[in-house]
Amino acid sequence: MGIWFNHHVINQSTKSLTVVCSGFYFAARSFCNKLNHRIALKDKRLVRFDRNSSDVFALHELLQQCSKRTSLLVGKVCHCLAIHFGLVTDTIMCNILINLYTKCGQNGCARHVFDAMPVRSVVSWNTMIAGYTRNGEDVQALKLFSMMHREGTQMSEFTLSSTLCACAAKYATIECKQLHTIAIKLALDSNSFVGTAVLDVYAKCNMIKDAYWVFEKMPEKTAVTWSSLFAGLVQNGLHEEALRLLQSSQRKGIQLTEFTLSAMLSTCASLALIIEGTQLHAVNVKYGFHGNFFVASSLVDVYARCGQIEKAYAVFADMEHKNVVLWNAMIASFTRHGHSWEVMILFEKMQQVGIFPNEVTYLSMLSACSHAGLVEEARRYFSLLISDQTVEPNALHYSCMIDVLGRCGNTDEAWELIQQMPFEPTISMWGSLLGSCRKYRHVRLARIAAEQLFKLEPENEGNHVLLSDVYASSGNWENAVLARKYSKDSGAMKDMGKSWV
């Protein structure tokens, strides 16, 4: 199916390509027909493109349009034409082809073009590295950068920023420091793109002091720079520092962005700061960010964590368009407040409006059923999860289902589910099973769960105490005493209770 756009004549002198409202396929067909006509008039062996002709320019234009609209099929046709007429040795043509393939998710094809280039420009390297980073192949991006460095190719700020993004995705602190050193050596560390990328990597790698140092050294700080530091502080749990930074930014007249506002609302939610959250809500309305999905989701979370579930739902209901993140935020808020029936109603409504649940949605549903003791409903949602081809069940989903079954006394079914799992049981699963066995006096399964926990966390005395309580509740006092004695002899320690205050 073609992509429609405004009538635009790319080449009037040779009429080699006319892109009209009928779309890319018509444009490509016109181009090929023109070429076939020229070949019919001359000996095919004598037909060559003049590299300065408008024919080459037309092909460039068509490939660039394919890149913008990720039209892979037409792009491959143009690539075939470039090969046929000997244009694949042209650096600009190859750069455009690499950009096309990476934007279409075809990194293998892009690398094939890249490797075959007789001469590569810095744009060639940047485009290929950025393509790897964009498509999640961060290791390949780092390897290609190392190859570029070994060959002595001149780097730009775009080279470093793209490679630093790959470091951030892999939490590669050593590589980040090396890149930071290269940036200082090339006098690119003062560039806002490079500085922000370095700051972002340090913040994501829990190196917040280094992130602050980079931030202070930057001569020019953009809104993205401030947002990156805000997000880094929030991700590292430094919520009070994030609030102080917000006050500092406001005194300096830095304009808030929707990303900064979302991060600060997350801080208010974590600290249960209803006054500051309400003030940020007013700022949200003032700046016109009330239609942003992520800001609205953060607002819902703030009000829910501060105990004002009605205001949370008012924010949710006020959004004309809702994505799955916003639906998940409201479902999780109802779950946190124990409104299990409202959770189920929302789950049905979101599907009615065409929003499909993801792994977070199913986790909230199972959690709501667990807290409310709704076994049959939990079985139904778990069955939907298993049959959903778009969602991959993970350990958290199984852990929730095991908890649901254990809380209601179905310890045998919980044990069967553990045995059927496609991955190894986690500590939380064994702990949930052991706790359920204590309540329902299931000695055999309690012993199995306890033995696994002794292997996974031998220094936790609480597991020995739980097993002892299982024996005691079933009247097996001898084994209860032995379990307590073994706990003392092993040197295991029980975690001390902590108060939030």
Helices and strands as residue ranges (DSSP letters): E 8-9, E 18-19, H 24-41, G 44-46, H 54-68, H 72-84, H 91-103, H 107-116, H 122-134, H 138-151, H 157-170, H 173-185, H 192-204, H 208-217, H 223-235, H 239-251, H 258-271, H 274-287, H 293-305, H 309-318, H 324-336, H 340-352, H 359-372, H 375-387, H 395-407, H 411-420, H 427-440, H 443-456, H 461-473, H 477-490
